[in-house]
Amino acid sequence: MEKAANSQQRSNASPIKLNRFLVCGLGSLGQQCVVALKGFGVSIIAIEEAQPRHWEIPDIPNLLEDLVIGDCRQESVLKQAKIQQCRAVLLVTSSERINTEAAFAARLLNPHTRLVVRSAKENLNELLSKHLGNFVSFDPTQLPVTAFALAAMGTMTLGFFNLEGHQLRVVKRYIQSGGPFCRRLVYELNSSTRRVLSHMPNSSRMVTGFHQWEPNALVQAGDTIVYVEVTEKLSSRSEKRVTETKRERRQFLQAIVQGLSWLNLKRKLIQLWQSTYQHQVRRVAIVSGITVLFLWLLGALLYRLYYPNMSTVNALYTTAILLLGGFGDLFGGFNFTIPVPWWLQLMSLGLGLAGTAFVGVLYALLTEMLLSARFQFLKRRPPVPLQDHVVVIGLGRVGQGVAGMLQEFKQSVVGITNTELDANILPKLPVITGNFAEALKMANLPTAKSVLVAMDDEMLNLEVGLMAHAANPTGGLVIRTFEEGLSKNLAQLLPDAQVLCAYALAAEAFAGAAFGENIDNLFRLDNQTILVTEYHIEINDTLNGLLLAEVAYGYGVVPMLYQRGHETPTFMPSDDIRLAIGDRMVVLATSIGLRRVEEGFKSILPKRWRVLVEKAMNPEAIFEGANAIARISGCDLSTARALMHKLPGVLQVPLYKHQAQRLVRSLKQAQVRARLIAITEKLITDS
């Protein structure tokens, strides 16, 4: 995935905020981008080279303000699409050349518009971002790799990404009796390395959005908790090298033990012969080698039978000399000290001729192999796992990315491809090459954990996915698709399978980036796409001056990282931090959360709670209580102290429920009795 460089961040610096977006290219990705952008309530104009005969998403014409037919690289077409009035241009045609040329044309016509480009050329994109400015690019095939890998694993890990050299993961955990989370209040699970995203009591319905859980609820057996946590700091190179060496030794010993079994040897022989179907040269080499071996043993046997005094070793040597063209060395003269019958001489001549032919073929094939190998001595790939592994079908860029990520997760995996894979690519990945129908039989599919079908041909994905489901009906199945219609139909046909539309996932990132945000990663949570989004606070920014509590509960996002200037970043920052110009923040957000942040104060959720402070137990409690009120509510310290000296009293600063409950808990620790009341002044609950 490409990150934005020199990107223009969201702010209210300009007096007029444009609300029109231009999408160039209405293929599968373009149509998904239109849908994602429309979720933000903006106006959309599109450019397509020719009038589409049919739409993958039938409602697309109704979502567009205007559809311009023409070449998006032409100045007149861009002007007709009102590019001067567009806040961002999404260049998502299937041609990287067209996208790049259109980016230059768009920048000349509108120096300020944001350019979001579909491209996989990392070096070129980095150069373009420096020269064009306000430019971001994504490779839509790589954006959903993490989502595919996690779906294939079928574990409770829902998301996985890196921030500031640390690994973070999103986990869904079903609470069991006696577990570490059982019989604890939900808010107690939050820590400096963990944030609760959702809590679903046993038999409750799934909730959408963050912060819908009750902080003071008791976690019980049967509940479900979803949380994000910092797992570990990425290992240094030396630590990784030691770990990889130990793992290589263990895999080497396992390979030896597995290789000694007759079933494994038989499977290897069958696999070797089937793998030569498309490589007839290998079959010639196998037939020639077997023929030479047969003639060698036959000749040695005849010499040993006719000359009983000749040792077996001498008989083998004599036959080998004949096979290597040494007939003249044995029968160069006519005065034999040992009589040799005519039929044995004739047979020896035949051995010499046959040996010259077949050994010559082997020499030629050996020379070809040495030349084709380019004198590289490459390691053999490990054997196919026997059980509880993930089968990745299709080792293109997406398949390779998924397989590599699964290996990082320490998940056993095998890849299947119908083309040769360079031995330097994922050298520790077991790979089966050949016809998919035969390859599936060699992949130990019935004992596999799951199958991921990730080829670039949607119809082939469907065919192979159905074959895999027939071979392992109880295993997990993840199918990569591109069109919305096929995705929905396939999901109905295979309700237990996970059908992930690659472009639908990527479109969320394209749409978010169009508003000026840096989208670092994405994953799926409860059928929603969650974006890992980075913000930089600038002058006139709608986030400037807000507490993180107001950002989190008001906009429905989850702050995971906060950095002030060049200071060390803080993970799972406190709600009490107030944002300032120059700060950096990384959050988890849905498209709805991004839209609220984008729209600013007019979309922020209202604060519906206040705190009634009843009594302070001692003078020190008055002092500590005032500090807690000022810190958590964000009010002036003088206002907090005035309230604490006139108890009982109501803090007039409205708060969000989670924020108010935390204030009540903090006051209780300071020996101050307080209650939570609604904005209508009705008493709600005791502390």
C-alpha positions as CSV (number, residue, x, y, z in Angstrom):
1,M,0.0,0.0,0.0
2,E,1.2,3.5,-0.8
3,K,1.1,6.2,1.8
4,A,0.5,9.8,0.9
5,A,3.5,12.1,0.7
6,N,3.1,15.9,1.1
7,S,-0.6,15.3,1.4
8,Q,-3.0,18.1,2.2
9,Q,-4.7,17.3,5.4
10,R,-8.4,18.0,6.3
11,S,-8.9,21.6,7.6
12,N,-11.2,24.5,7.3
13,A,-8.5,26.8,6.0
14,S,-10.4,27.9,2.9
15,P,-13.6,29.9,3.3
16,I,-15.4,27.7,0.7
17,K,-15.1,23.9,1.2
18,L,-15.7,22.1,-2.1
19,N,-18.0,19.2,-1.9
20,R,-17.7,17.7,-5.4
21,F,-15.6,14.7,-6.3
22,L,-14.5,13.4,-9.7
23,V,-14.1,9.7,-10.5
24,C,-12.3,8.8,-13.7
25,G,-13.0,5.2,-14.8
26,L,-16.2,3.4,-14.0
27,G,-15.0,-0.2,-13.9
28,S,-15.5,-2.4,-10.9
29,L,-13.3,-0.3,-8.7
30,G,-14.7,3.0,-10.0
31,Q,-18.3,2.0,-9.2
32,Q,-17.3,0.8,-5.7
33,C,-15.6,4.2,-5.2
34,V,-18.8,6.0,-6.2
35,V,-20.8,4.0,-3.6
36,A,-18.2,4.7,-0.9
37,L,-18.0,8.4,-1.6
38,K,-21.8,8.7,-1.7
39,G,-21.8,7.4,1.8
40,F,-20.2,10.7,2.8
41,G,-23.1,12.6,1.2
42,V,-21.0,14.4,-1.4
43,S,-21.7,15.2,-5.1
44,I,-20.0,13.0,-7.6
45,I,-19.2,13.5,-11.3
46,A,-17.7,10.6,-13.3
47,I,-15.8,10.2,-16.6
48,E,-16.0,7.1,-18.7
49,E,-14.5,6.4,-22.1
50,A,-17.7,4.9,-23.5
51,Q,-21.2,4.7,-22.3
52,P,-21.5,1.5,-20.2
53,R,-23.9,-1.1,-21.6
54,H,-24.7,-2.4,-18.1
55,W,-23.7,-1.5,-14.6
56,E,-22.3,-4.0,-12.0
57,I,-24.1,-1.8,-9.4
58,P,-27.4,-0.9,-11.0
59,D,-28.0,2.2,-8.9
60,I,-24.8,4.0,-10.1
61,P,-26.5,6.4,-12.5
62,N,-28.7,7.7,-9.7
63,L,-25.7,8.4,-7.5
64,L,-23.9,10.6,-10.1
65,E,-24.5,14.3,-10.6
66,D,-23.2,13.9,-14.1
67,L,-21.6,11.3,-16.4
68,V,-19.1,12.7,-19.0
69,I,-18.2,10.4,-21.9
70,G,-14.7,10.9,-23.1
71,D,-11.0,10.5,-22.4
72,C,-10.1,11.7,-18.9
73,R,-6.6,12.7,-20.2
74,Q,-8.1,15.4,-22.4
75,E,-8.3,19.0,-21.1
76,S,-11.7,19.6,-22.6
77,V,-13.2,16.5,-21.0
78,L,-11.8,17.4,-17.6
79,K,-13.2,21.0,-17.9
80,Q,-16.6,19.6,-18.9
81,A,-16.5,17.5,-15.7
82,K,-16.0,20.8,-13.7
83,I,-12.5,19.8,-12.4
84,Q,-11.9,23.4,-11.2
85,Q,-14.7,22.8,-8.7
86,C,-13.6,19.3,-7.5
87,R,-12.1,18.8,-4.2
88,A,-10.5,15.5,-5.2
89,V,-10.0,13.4,-8.4
90,L,-10.0,9.6,-8.2
91,L,-8.1,8.1,-11.2
92,V,-9.1,4.5,-11.0
93,T,-9.1,3.2,-14.6
94,S,-7.5,-0.2,-15.3
95,S,-4.6,1.4,-17.1
96,E,-1.8,2.9,-15.0
97,R,-0.5,4.9,-18.0
98,I,-3.9,6.6,-18.4
99,N,-4.1,7.3,-14.7
100,T,-0.7,8.9,-14.7
101,E,-1.3,11.0,-17.7
102,A,-4.7,12.1,-16.4
103,A,-3.0,13.1,-13.1
104,F,-0.7,15.5,-14.9
105,A,-3.6,17.0,-16.8
106,A,-5.7,17.3,-13.7
107,R,-2.9,19.0,-11.8
108,L,-2.4,21.6,-14.6
109,L,-6.1,22.5,-14.5
110,N,-6.5,22.5,-10.7
111,P,-3.3,23.0,-8.7
112,H,-5.1,22.4,-5.4
113,T,-7.3,19.3,-6.0
114,R,-6.4,16.1,-4.3
115,L,-5.2,13.3,-6.6
116,V,-6.0,9.7,-5.6
117,V,-4.5,7.4,-8.2
118,R,-4.7,3.6,-8.8
119,S,-1.1,2.5,-9.4
120,A,1.2,-0.3,-8.3
121,K,4.5,1.4,-9.3
122,E,5.9,2.4,-5.9
123,N,9.0,4.3,-7.1
124,L,7.1,6.3,-9.7
125,N,4.3,7.1,-7.2
126,E,6.9,8.4,-4.7
127,L,8.3,10.7,-7.3
128,L,4.9,11.9,-8.5
129,S,3.9,12.7,-5.0
130,K,6.9,15.0,-4.6
131,H,6.4,16.8,-7.9
132,L,2.6,17.0,-8.1
133,G,1.8,17.5,-4.4
134,N,-1.4,16.5,-2.6
135,F,-1.1,13.1,-4.2
136,V,-1.7,9.6,-2.9
137,S,-1.7,6.2,-4.7
138,F,-2.9,2.8,-3.8
139,D,-2.6,-0.6,-5.3
140,P,-6.2,-2.1,-5.0
141,T,-4.9,-5.6,-5.2
142,Q,-2.7,-5.2,-2.2
143,L,-5.0,-3.2,0.1
144,P,-7.1,-6.2,1.1
145,V,-4.2,-8.6,1.7
146,T,-4.5,-8.5,5.4
147,A,-8.2,-9.1,5.3
148,F,-7.7,-12.1,3.1
149,A,-5.0,-13.5,5.3
150,L,-7.0,-13.2,8.5
151,A,-10.2,-14.6,6.9
152,A,-8.2,-17.6,5.8
153,M,-6.7,-18.2,9.2
154,G,-10.2,-18.4,10.7
155,T,-8.9,-17.4,14.1
156,M,-10.1,-14.8,16.5
157,T,-7.6,-12.2,15.1
158,L,-9.6,-9.8,13.1
159,G,-6.9,-7.2,12.2
160,F,-3.2,-7.0,12.1
161,F,-1.0,-4.0,11.4
162,N,2.3,-2.2,12.4
163,L,2.6,1.3,13.9
164,E,5.9,2.9,14.9
165,G,7.7,-0.4,14.9
166,H,5.1,-2.2,17.0
167,Q,2.6,-4.9,16.1
168,L,-1.0,-4.3,16.8
169,R,-3.9,-6.7,16.4
170,V,-7.6,-6.7,16.8
171,V,-8.9,-9.7,18.6
172,K,-12.4,-11.2,19.2
173,R,-12.5,-13.3,22.3
174,Y,-15.3,-15.5,23.6
175,I,-15.3,-15.3,27.4
176,Q,-15.0,-18.6,29.2
177,S,-15.7,-19.3,32.9
178,G,-12.5,-18.8,34.9
179,G,-10.7,-16.9,32.1
180,P,-8.6,-13.8,32.8
181,F,-11.4,-11.4,31.6
182,C,-14.3,-13.2,33.3
183,R,-16.0,-11.4,36.3
184,R,-14.4,-8.1,35.6
185,L,-16.0,-4.7,34.7
186,V,-15.6,-3.9,31.0
187,Y,-13.7,-0.6,31.6
188,E,-11.1,-2.5,33.7
189,L,-10.0,-4.3,30.6
190,N,-8.6,-1.0,29.1
191,S,-4.9,-0.5,29.7
192,S,-1.8,1.2,28.2
193,T,-1.6,-1.6,25.6
194,R,-5.3,-2.5,25.1
195,R,-8.6,-0.8,24.2
196,V,-12.0,-2.4,24.2
197,L,-13.9,-1.9,20.9
198,S,-17.1,-3.8,21.7
199,H,-18.7,-5.9,24.4
200,M,-21.6,-8.2,23.5
201,P,-23.3,-9.9,26.4
202,N,-24.3,-13.5,25.9
203,S,-27.2,-13.9,23.4
204,S,-27.2,-10.1,22.7
205,R,-27.5,-8.8,19.2
206,M,-24.4,-7.5,17.3
207,V,-23.8,-3.8,17.6
208,T,-22.4,-1.5,15.0
209,G,-20.0,1.3,15.7
210,F,-17.6,1.9,18.6
211,H,-18.2,2.8,22.2
212,Q,-21.6,1.1,22.3
213,W,-20.6,-1.0,25.3
214,E,-21.5,-0.2,28.9
215,P,-18.3,0.6,30.9
216,N,-19.7,-0.7,34.2
217,A,-21.1,-3.9,32.8
218,L,-19.8,-7.2,34.3
219,V,-18.0,-9.5,31.8
220,Q,-19.5,-13.0,32.2
221,A,-19.0,-16.4,30.6
222,G,-20.5,-16.5,27.2
223,D,-19.9,-12.8,26.4
224,T,-17.9,-11.6,23.5
225,I,-15.2,-9.0,23.7
226,V,-13.5,-7.3,20.8
227,Y,-10.3,-5.3,21.5
228,V,-7.2,-3.8,19.9
229,E,-3.9,-4.4,21.7
230,V,-0.2,-3.8,21.2
231,T,1.3,-7.2,21.1
232,E,5.1,-6.8,20.7
233,K,7.9,-4.6,19.4
234,L,9.2,-5.9,16.1
235,S,12.3,-8.0,16.6
236,S,15.7,-6.8,15.6
237,R,17.5,-8.5,12.7
238,S,19.8,-10.5,15.0
239,E,16.8,-11.8,17.1
240,K,15.0,-12.7,13.9
241,R,18.0,-14.5,12.5
242,V,18.4,-16.7,15.7
243,T,14.6,-17.5,15.6
244,E,14.7,-18.4,11.9
245,T,17.8,-20.6,12.4
246,K,16.0,-22.6,15.1
247,R,12.9,-22.9,13.0
248,E,14.9,-24.1,10.0
249,R,16.6,-26.8,12.1
250,R,13.2,-28.0,13.4
251,Q,11.7,-28.0,9.9
252,F,14.7,-29.9,8.5
253,L,14.4,-32.6,11.1
254,Q,10.6,-32.8,10.5
255,A,11.3,-33.1,6.7
256,I,13.7,-36.0,7.3
257,V,11.2,-37.9,9.4
258,Q,8.4,-37.4,7.0
259,G,10.5,-38.3,4.0
260,L,11.4,-41.7,5.4
261,S,7.8,-43.0,5.3
262,W,6.7,-45.2,2.3
263,L,3.5,-43.2,1.8
264,N,5.5,-40.0,1.5
265,L,8.0,-41.6,-1.0
266,K,5.1,-43.0,-3.0
267,R,3.4,-39.6,-3.1
268,K,6.7,-37.9,-4.1
269,L,7.1,-40.3,-7.0
270,I,3.5,-39.7,-8.2
271,Q,3.9,-36.0,-7.8
272,L,7.2,-36.1,-9.7
273,W,5.6,-37.9,-12.7
274,Q,2.5,-35.7,-12.8
275,S,4.6,-32.6,-12.5
276,T,6.4,-33.5,-15.8
277,Y,3.1,-33.5,-17.8
278,Q,3.9,-30.0,-19.1
279,H,7.7,-30.6,-19.2
280,Q,8.3,-33.5,-21.6
281,V,12.1,-33.1,-21.3
282,R,11.9,-34.3,-17.8
283,R,10.0,-37.4,-18.8
284,V,12.7,-38.1,-21.4
285,A,15.3,-37.8,-18.7
286,I,13.4,-40.2,-16.4
287,V,12.9,-42.8,-19.2
288,S,16.5,-42.6,-20.3
289,G,17.8,-43.0,-16.7
290,I,15.6,-46.0,-16.1
291,T,16.7,-47.6,-19.4
292,V,20.4,-47.1,-18.7
293,L,20.0,-48.6,-15.2
294,F,18.1,-51.6,-16.6
295,L,20.8,-52.2,-19.2
296,W,23.5,-51.9,-16.6
297,L,22.0,-54.5,-14.3
298,L,21.1,-56.8,-17.2
299,G,24.7,-56.7,-18.6
300,A,26.2,-57.3,-15.2
301,L,23.9,-60.3,-14.6
302,L,24.8,-61.9,-18.0
303,Y,28.5,-61.6,-17.4
304,R,28.2,-62.9,-13.9
305,L,26.2,-66.0,-15.1
306,Y,28.5,-66.8,-18.0
307,Y,31.7,-66.3,-16.0
308,P,31.0,-67.6,-12.5
309,N,34.6,-66.7,-11.3
310,M,34.0,-63.0,-12.2
311,S,33.0,-61.0,-9.1
312,T,29.8,-58.9,-9.1
313,V,31.8,-55.7,-8.8
314,N,33.9,-56.6,-11.9
315,A,30.7,-57.4,-13.8
316,L,29.2,-54.0,-12.9
317,Y,32.5,-52.3,-13.9
318,T,32.6,-54.2,-17.2
319,T,29.0,-53.3,-18.1
320,A,29.5,-49.7,-17.1
321,I,32.6,-49.4,-19.4
322,L,30.4,-50.7,-22.3
323,L,27.6,-48.3,-21.6
324,L,30.1,-45.4,-21.5
325,G,31.3,-46.3,-25.0
326,G,34.2,-48.5,-24.0
327,F,33.5,-51.4,-26.4
328,G,36.9,-50.9,-28.1
329,D,38.7,-51.0,-24.8
330,L,37.4,-54.5,-24.0
331,F,37.3,-56.0,-27.5
332,G,40.0,-54.0,-29.3
333,G,42.0,-57.2,-30.3
334,F,41.1,-60.6,-31.6
335,N,43.4,-62.8,-29.5
336,F,41.2,-63.4,-26.3
337,T,42.9,-65.0,-23.3
338,I,39.3,-65.8,-22.1
339,P,36.9,-67.2,-24.7
340,V,34.0,-64.9,-25.4
341,P,31.1,-66.3,-27.4
342,W,29.7,-64.4,-30.4
343,W,26.3,-63.7,-28.8
344,L,28.0,-62.1,-25.7
345,Q,30.1,-59.9,-28.0
346,L,27.0,-59.0,-30.0
347,M,25.2,-58.1,-26.7
348,S,28.2,-56.1,-25.6
349,L,28.2,-54.2,-28.8
350,G,24.4,-53.5,-28.3
351,L,25.1,-52.3,-24.8
352,G,27.8,-49.9,-26.1
353,L,25.5,-48.5,-28.8
354,A,22.5,-48.1,-26.4
355,G,24.7,-46.6,-23.7
356,T,26.2,-44.1,-26.1
357,A,22.7,-43.0,-27.1
358,F,21.0,-42.9,-23.7
359,V,24.0,-41.6,-21.8
360,G,24.4,-39.0,-24.4
361,V,20.8,-37.9,-23.8
362,L,21.4,-37.7,-20.1
363,Y,24.6,-35.6,-20.7
364,A,22.6,-33.2,-22.9
365,L,19.8,-32.9,-20.3
366,L,22.3,-32.3,-17.5
367,T,24.0,-29.6,-19.4
368,E,20.6,-27.9,-20.1
369,M,19.7,-28.1,-16.4
370,L,23.0,-26.5,-15.4
371,L,22.5,-23.7,-17.9
372,S,18.9,-23.1,-17.0
373,A,19.7,-23.0,-13.3
374,R,22.3,-20.3,-14.0
375,F,24.7,-22.1,-11.6
376,Q,22.6,-21.2,-8.6
377,F,22.3,-23.8,-5.9
378,L,18.9,-23.1,-4.4
379,K,17.4,-24.6,-1.2
380,R,14.6,-27.1,-1.6
381,R,11.1,-26.1,-0.5
382,P,9.7,-27.7,2.6
383,P,7.2,-30.6,2.3
384,V,3.4,-30.0,2.2
385,P,1.9,-29.9,5.7
386,L,-0.2,-32.9,6.7
387,Q,-3.0,-31.1,8.6
388,D,-4.3,-27.9,10.1
389,H,-2.8,-25.8,7.3
390,V,-4.1,-23.1,5.0
391,V,-4.1,-23.8,1.2
392,V,-3.5,-20.6,-0.9
393,I,-4.5,-21.2,-4.5
394,G,-3.0,-18.7,-6.8
395,L,0.5,-17.2,-6.1
396,G,0.2,-13.9,-7.9
397,R,0.9,-10.7,-6.0
398,V,-2.1,-11.2,-3.7
399,G,-1.4,-14.9,-3.1
400,Q,2.2,-14.2,-2.3
401,G,1.3,-11.4,0.1
402,V,-1.2,-13.6,1.9
403,A,1.1,-16.5,2.1
404,G,3.9,-14.3,3.5
405,M,1.6,-12.8,6.1
406,L,0.4,-16.3,7.2
407,Q,4.0,-17.3,7.6
408,E,4.5,-14.3,9.8
409,F,1.6,-15.5,11.9
410,K,3.3,-18.8,12.3
411,Q,0.5,-20.5,10.4
412,S,1.4,-23.5,8.3
413,V,0.5,-22.9,4.7
414,V,1.0,-24.4,1.2
415,G,0.7,-22.6,-2.1
416,I,-0.8,-23.9,-5.4
417,T,0.0,-22.4,-8.8
418,N,-0.2,-23.5,-12.4
419,T,3.0,-21.6,-13.3
420,E,6.6,-22.0,-12.1
421,L,7.4,-19.9,-9.0
422,D,10.8,-18.4,-8.7
423,A,12.7,-20.3,-6.0
424,N,13.8,-17.0,-4.4
425,I,10.2,-16.0,-3.8
426,L,9.0,-17.2,-0.4
427,P,11.7,-20.0,-0.3
428,K,10.2,-21.5,2.9
429,L,6.7,-21.9,1.4
430,P,5.7,-25.4,0.2
431,V,4.5,-25.0,-3.4
432,I,2.6,-27.4,-5.6
433,T,2.8,-26.6,-9.3
434,G,0.5,-28.1,-12.0
435,N,-3.1,-28.6,-12.9
436,F,-5.4,-27.4,-10.1
437,A,-7.5,-30.6,-10.0
438,E,-4.4,-32.7,-9.4
439,A,-2.7,-30.2,-7.2
440,L,-5.7,-30.1,-4.8
441,K,-5.2,-33.8,-4.3
442,M,-1.6,-33.3,-3.3
443,A,-2.4,-30.5,-0.8
444,N,-3.9,-32.7,1.9
445,L,-7.1,-30.8,1.4
446,P,-9.4,-32.9,3.6
447,T,-7.3,-32.1,6.6
448,A,-6.7,-28.5,5.8
449,K,-7.9,-25.7,8.1
450,S,-9.1,-23.5,5.2
451,V,-8.7,-22.7,1.6
452,L,-8.1,-19.2,0.0
453,V,-8.7,-18.9,-3.7
454,A,-7.0,-15.7,-4.7
455,M,-6.3,-15.8,-8.5
456,D,-6.9,-12.8,-10.8
457,D,-9.5,-14.8,-12.9
458,E,-12.9,-14.5,-11.1
459,M,-14.5,-17.4,-12.9
460,L,-11.5,-19.6,-12.2
461,N,-11.7,-18.6,-8.5
462,L,-15.4,-19.8,-8.6
463,E,-14.5,-23.1,-10.2
464,V,-11.6,-23.9,-8.0
465,G,-13.5,-22.7,-4.9
466,L,-16.4,-25.1,-5.6
467,M,-13.8,-27.9,-6.1
468,A,-12.2,-27.1,-2.8
469,H,-15.5,-27.0,-1.0
470,A,-16.5,-30.4,-2.4
471,A,-13.2,-31.9,-1.2
472,N,-13.5,-30.3,2.3
473,P,-17.0,-29.2,3.1
474,T,-16.3,-28.5,6.8
475,G,-13.1,-26.4,6.2
476,G,-13.0,-22.7,5.9
477,L,-13.3,-21.2,2.4
478,V,-12.4,-17.7,1.3
479,I,-13.0,-16.6,-2.3
480,R,-11.6,-13.4,-3.9
481,T,-14.0,-11.7,-6.2
482,F,-14.2,-8.4,-8.1
483,E,-17.8,-7.8,-9.1
484,E,-20.5,-7.0,-6.7
485,G,-23.2,-9.2,-8.4
486,L,-21.1,-12.3,-8.3
487,S,-20.1,-11.7,-4.7
488,K,-23.7,-11.5,-3.6
489,N,-24.8,-14.6,-5.5
490,L,-21.8,-16.6,-4.4
491,A,-22.4,-15.7,-0.8
492,Q,-25.9,-17.0,-1.1
493,L,-24.7,-20.2,-2.8
494,L,-22.0,-20.8,-0.2
495,P,-23.4,-19.2,3.1
496,D,-20.5,-20.7,5.1
497,A,-17.8,-19.3,2.8
498,Q,-16.3,-15.8,3.1
499,V,-16.7,-14.1,-0.3
500,L,-14.6,-10.9,-0.2
501,C,-15.0,-8.4,-3.0
502,A,-11.5,-7.0,-3.4
503,Y,-12.6,-3.7,-5.0
504,A,-15.3,-3.1,-2.4
505,L,-12.7,-3.3,0.4
506,A,-10.2,-1.1,-1.5
507,A,-12.8,1.5,-2.4
508,E,-13.2,2.4,1.3
509,A,-9.5,3.4,1.4
510,F,-9.8,5.3,-1.9
511,A,-12.8,7.2,-0.6
512,G,-11.1,8.0,2.8
513,A,-8.0,9.2,1.1
514,A,-10.0,11.5,-1.2
515,F,-10.8,13.6,1.9
516,G,-7.1,14.1,2.6
517,E,-6.5,11.4,5.2
518,N,-3.6,8.9,5.3
519,I,-5.1,5.4,5.2
520,D,-2.5,3.1,6.7
521,N,-4.4,-0.2,6.6
522,L,-7.8,-1.8,6.8
523,F,-9.6,-4.9,8.1
524,R,-13.1,-6.3,8.6
525,L,-15.1,-6.2,11.8
526,D,-18.7,-7.4,12.0
527,N,-19.2,-7.0,8.2
528,Q,-17.8,-3.4,8.4
529,T,-14.5,-2.1,6.9
530,I,-12.4,-0.5,9.6
531,L,-9.7,2.0,8.3
532,V,-6.5,2.7,10.2
533,T,-6.4,6.4,9.6
534,E,-3.7,9.0,10.4
535,Y,-4.4,12.7,11.2
536,H,-2.1,15.6,11.5
537,I,-3.6,18.6,13.3
538,E,-3.2,21.9,11.4
539,I,-4.3,25.5,11.6
540,N,-8.1,25.9,11.5
541,D,-8.4,22.1,11.9
542,T,-11.8,21.0,13.2
543,L,-10.0,18.7,15.6
544,N,-7.7,21.4,17.1
545,G,-8.4,22.1,20.7
546,L,-10.6,19.0,21.3
547,L,-10.0,16.4,24.0
548,L,-9.4,12.9,22.8
549,A,-12.5,11.9,24.6
550,E,-14.5,14.4,22.4
551,V,-12.8,13.0,19.3
552,A,-13.5,9.4,20.3
553,Y,-17.1,9.6,21.6
554,G,-18.2,12.5,19.5
555,Y,-17.0,11.2,16.1
556,G,-17.2,7.5,16.9
557,V,-13.5,6.6,16.3
558,V,-10.9,4.9,18.5
559,P,-7.6,6.8,19.1
560,M,-4.7,4.3,19.2
561,L,-1.6,6.5,18.9
562,Y,-0.9,10.1,19.8
563,Q,2.3,12.1,19.2
564,R,3.1,15.6,20.1
565,G,5.6,17.2,17.8
566,H,8.8,15.1,17.8
567,E,8.1,13.4,21.2
568,T,7.9,9.7,21.6
569,P,4.5,8.4,20.4
570,T,2.0,7.1,23.0
571,F,-0.1,4.0,22.4
572,M,-3.7,3.9,23.7
573,P,-3.5,7.6,24.8
574,S,-5.5,9.0,27.6
575,D,-8.9,10.6,26.9
576,D,-7.7,13.7,28.8
577,I,-5.2,14.8,26.1
578,R,-6.1,18.0,24.3
579,L,-5.1,18.2,20.6
580,A,-3.0,21.0,19.4
581,I,-1.5,22.2,16.1
582,G,1.3,19.9,15.0
583,D,0.0,16.8,16.9
584,R,-0.3,13.5,15.1
585,M,-3.0,10.9,15.8
586,V,-3.9,7.5,14.5
587,V,-7.4,6.1,14.9
588,L,-9.6,3.2,14.0
589,A,-12.6,4.5,12.1
590,T,-15.5,3.3,9.9
591,S,-16.5,5.3,6.9
592,I,-19.2,6.9,9.0
593,G,-16.7,8.0,11.6
594,L,-14.5,9.5,8.8
595,R,-17.5,11.4,7.5
596,R,-18.3,12.8,10.9
597,V,-14.7,14.0,11.3
598,E,-14.8,15.5,7.8
599,E,-18.0,17.4,8.5
600,G,-16.7,18.7,11.8
601,F,-18.9,20.2,14.5
602,K,-22.2,19.9,12.6
603,S,-21.9,16.1,12.8
604,I,-20.4,15.6,16.2
605,L,-22.6,13.6,18.5
606,P,-24.2,15.6,21.3
607,K,-23.2,15.4,24.9
608,R,-26.1,14.2,26.9
609,W,-24.8,13.8,30.5
610,R,-23.7,15.9,33.4
611,V,-22.2,15.0,36.8
612,L,-23.8,15.9,40.1
613,V,-21.2,16.3,42.8
614,E,-22.8,15.7,46.2
615,K,-20.1,15.7,48.9
616,A,-16.4,15.7,49.6
617,M,-15.3,13.6,52.6
618,N,-12.4,15.9,53.6
619,P,-10.5,19.1,52.5
620,E,-8.0,17.0,50.5
621,A,-10.8,15.5,48.6
622,I,-11.9,19.0,47.6
623,F,-8.5,19.7,46.1
624,E,-8.1,16.3,44.3
625,G,-11.7,16.4,43.1
626,A,-11.3,19.8,41.4
627,N,-8.2,18.5,39.7
628,A,-10.1,15.4,38.4
629,I,-13.0,17.6,37.1
630,A,-10.7,20.0,35.3
631,R,-8.6,17.1,33.8
632,I,-11.5,14.9,32.5
633,S,-14.1,17.5,31.6
634,G,-11.7,20.0,30.1
635,C,-13.2,22.9,32.0
636,D,-11.1,25.6,33.7
637,L,-9.5,24.7,37.0
638,S,-11.1,27.8,38.6
639,T,-14.6,26.6,37.5
640,A,-13.8,23.1,39.0
641,R,-12.6,24.6,42.3
642,A,-15.7,26.9,42.5
643,L,-17.9,23.9,42.1
644,M,-16.1,21.9,44.8
645,H,-16.5,24.7,47.3
646,K,-20.3,24.9,46.8
647,L,-21.4,21.3,47.2
648,P,-23.7,19.8,46.3
649,G,-23.6,21.2,42.7
650,V,-23.9,20.2,39.1
651,L,-21.0,20.5,36.7
652,Q,-22.5,22.5,33.9
653,V,-20.1,21.2,31.3
654,P,-21.9,18.5,29.3
655,L,-20.1,15.2,28.9
656,Y,-20.3,11.9,26.9
657,K,-21.5,8.9,28.9
658,H,-18.1,7.1,29.0
659,Q,-16.4,10.4,29.9
660,A,-18.9,11.2,32.7
661,Q,-18.7,7.7,34.1
662,R,-14.9,7.9,34.2
663,L,-15.2,11.3,36.1
664,V,-17.5,9.7,38.6
665,R,-15.0,6.9,39.2
666,S,-12.1,9.3,39.6
667,L,-14.1,11.4,42.1
668,K,-14.9,8.3,44.1
669,Q,-11.2,7.5,44.3
670,A,-10.6,11.1,45.5
671,Q,-13.3,10.4,48.2
672,V,-15.9,12.6,46.5
673,R,-19.4,11.3,46.2
674,A,-20.9,12.0,42.7
675,R,-23.7,10.9,40.5
676,L,-24.4,10.7,36.8
677,I,-27.5,12.7,35.6
678,A,-29.0,13.2,32.2
679,I,-29.0,16.5,30.5
680,T,-32.6,16.9,31.6
681,E,-31.4,16.9,35.2
682,K,-33.0,13.5,35.9
683,L,-31.1,11.3,38.2
684,I,-29.7,8.3,36.4
685,T,-27.4,6.2,38.6
686,D,-25.3,6.2,41.6
687,S,-21.5,6.2,41.5
